[in-house]
């Protein structure tokens, strides 16, 4: 299953346009989730983007957006507070409810985790909440401001450096944090809770996870993200978290099984037609639709994300499958005792020593090495005949004949 990304926007709590990405799985989503990013981060932060995309493989659609004044969203960050972040989450939920389907899953990273805990009771459809590296009390972020807190209180606002970027923080932000009854909200949470935290988190200590977990009622779960940093910058950590979330919500959010959810997949294309569409503008991943079938294509790391075979591997797959099918049809028609056939292929470029323009050093020939393995009590003559028929498979003949590709804009 491969996702597509839609760029969307909606009106935030302060009347500004908030930029968002909606990650959609192929077919009917099993559920919709909202992802709240960490303090001063954005919707395209490593954890947000990787977890959202990975969840689409579980059939879950994910909306991730920039809070007011961050990323591509409008508004002034200095006017935002923790309460306005909660209101932005409610606006995002309203958008999903009006345009798609209400979110039943809330996922929050760091301060975003505190925000989803606070917002959950105000989104009636929510049945599962996930926090990742979240503080038990939103006031935890004050320590990130260091000595600037004194200037903010004294002057009403101050410019602070957070992660190498300047942000203007106002006194109202600090005072709003003091008014948050977070433990009461956690205790009253009417949804299943998954707390994820790294024991080595140097930004938000693991003790915060203990406080959240102990305050919550069952059903609740805890998963340690061993050796992960606070921002889940290691791809494996983000993908591990996504896999756990996908499995967990299936149990606690009452989701339909993936086979049921994907039954209404995109309309099939006519026989012999293939459509290829990029998954997102910031990746090389492609969604390939062939008839009623959907598969992925991509480039390996570090160029792509290795979410599917690369284009040449798909080409080899076409030749190999056609070769195997042709051999099977031929052997069956002859009544020969062929029990199994497999085809191994590799692609390379070799210097064209035998070409007419061999004096050009850049001249090269494309070379495909094909090895056919036959299992069965076949005679040497039968094996030789099968080897000859392999060169007559339709795809092989197409590659040798040369193809004219007519290209136009759709």
Buried (B, 14 or more C-beta within 10 A) or exposed (E): BBBBBEEBBBBBBBEBBBBBBBBBBBBBBBBBBBBBBBBBBBBBBBBBBBBBBBBBBBBBBBBBBBBBBBBBBBBEBBBBBBBBBBBBBBBBBBBBBEEBBBBBBBBBBBBBBBBBBBBBEEBEBBBBBBBBBBBBBBBBBBEBBEEBBEBBEEEEBBEBEBEEEEBBBBBBBBEBBEEBEBBEBBEEBEBBBBBBBBEBBEBBBBEBBBBBBEBBEEEBBBBBBEEBBBBBEBEEBBBBBBBBBBEBBBEBBEBBEBEEBBEEBEEEBEEEEEEEEBBBEEBBBBBBBBEEEBBBBBBEEEEBBBBBBBBBBBBBBBBBEBBBBBBBEBBEEEEBEBEEBEBEBEBEEEEBEEEEEEEEEEEEEEEBEBEBEBEEEBEEEBBEBBEEBBEEBEBBEEBEEEEEEEEEEE
